[in-house]
Amino acid sequence: MTDAGSTPENPIDTDTPWVREQIEQYLATDGAEPKFRYGSPLLLLTTKGRKSGEWRRTCLIYSEVEGRYLIVASLGGAPKHPVWYLNLEANPRVHLQIGAELFPADARTATPEEKGPLWDEMVRVYPDYAEYQEKTDRDIPVVILERA
């Protein structure tokens, strides 16, 4: 594993143009923009690459439940997990930016016993997740993030 010089404070942003624009808006407004569909709240997630060792950042929908943050590895219902999810499975220490606050967190996938109510919460926050699960045979993970 190599470290290409990126850090949690100076990560490489995703190559996906519309997500990169979200990140730029988020950073410029301390999270006040962009506004996402259904008013769903957004955070910035930075993970360490499982192969490259580089820190990479993306913008995701989240919810806060009992002091923990929840995100969903949906990739729009694609048959494969998003790369950020594979990265946090390999390197569970991640960095979050919520509003203007940047902090480390520990990530883990919700267990089958935990997932039901957490999934329901995330579908409440972003109803399209239910449709995404119907599009794929993959069990879409809910990730729990706790401040480190």
N, C-alpha and C positions, 0 to 999 in steps of 0.2 A: 504494500500500500504506500502510495506516495502522497506528499502534501504539497500541492501546487502553490501554496502561499495564501490561499483563501483562509479566512477566519470566521468565527461566528459573527463578529462585528463588521467584517468586510467580505461577505459571501459572494458567490457567483449566482446571479439571478437566472431563473428558468429561461430556456430558449423559446418557450411558447409566447408569441407576441402579445396576445390579449392578457395573459397572466402577468407578463413583464410590465405592461401598462398599469395593471392593478397595483403592482408593487410600487411603481413610481408614484402613483397617486397617493397610496397609503403613506409612503415615507414623507411626501411633501406636505401632508395634512395631519400627521400623527394619527392616522387611522380614521379620520372623519370622512374621508373619501377612499375608495369609490363606494357608492351605494350599490348594493347587490340585490338581485331579485328577491322579492318577499321581505325585503329589509333585513336579510340574514346578515349577522355580524361576521366580520372577517378578522383573521389574524395572519401574521407572517410566521412561517415555520422554516427553520434552518436546520438541515440535517447534514451529517458527515457521510460522504459517499463510501459505500461498502467496498468499492474497488479502487476509486481514485484517491480517497482520503480528502477530497475537496469539500468545502462547506458550500451547500447550495440552498437557495431560498425560494419558497413559493408562497402563494397567497391562498388561504383556505377558509371555508365556512367553519364556524365553531359555535359551541355553546358552553356555558359554565354551569356546572352542577356540583353543589356541595364543595366549592373551592377547587374543583378539578375542571380541566378543560377537555372537551370532547371534539374530535374531528373524525371524518369518515373517509376511508380509502376507496372512494367510488370509481374514480376515473370515468365518470359518466356512464357506468354500467359496462365498461369494456371487460373482455374476458381475462385480462391480466391486472395484477395490482399495479398501482402507480409506483414509479421509481422511488419517490420520497418514502413510501411505506416500506419498501425493501431495504432502504438505507436505515430507517429507524429501527427495523427489526435487528439489523446487524450492529447498529450503534445507537442504543436507546437514549443516550444523553443528547438532547436537542436544545435548540434555543428558540424562544418565542418572542414575538413583538406583538403586544396588545396595546393599541393606542400608541402612546409615546414610550411605554415601558418595555425594555428588553431584559429577558432573564432566562437562565437555564431551567430545563425541565427534564423529567424522566418520562419516557413514553413506554406504554405497553398496550397490547391488544386486549380488549375486553374479553373475558372468558365467556363461554356459552351461557353460563348462569347469570352473568352480569349484563349481557348484551341486550336482552329484550327491552327493558325500560330505557336504556341508553339509546338504542336504535329509535324507539318511539319519540324520544326527545329530539333527536336529530331530524327525524321526518317532520316533526312539528316546526322546527326552525327552517327547514328547507324541504318542502313536500316532494320535490322531484326525486329525492333519494329512493322513495318507494318504487317509482317507475324504473330507476336504474337497477334495483335489485331484480325486478322482473325481466330485465333485458339480458341477464347473465346467469349462468349456472354457478358462478363464483360466489361464495359467501362473502359479502362486502364487510370488511372489518370496521368496527368502531375502535378508535384509539383513545386511550385515556392518557392525559398529560398532567403531571403533577410537578409543582415547583420543586426544584432541587434544593 
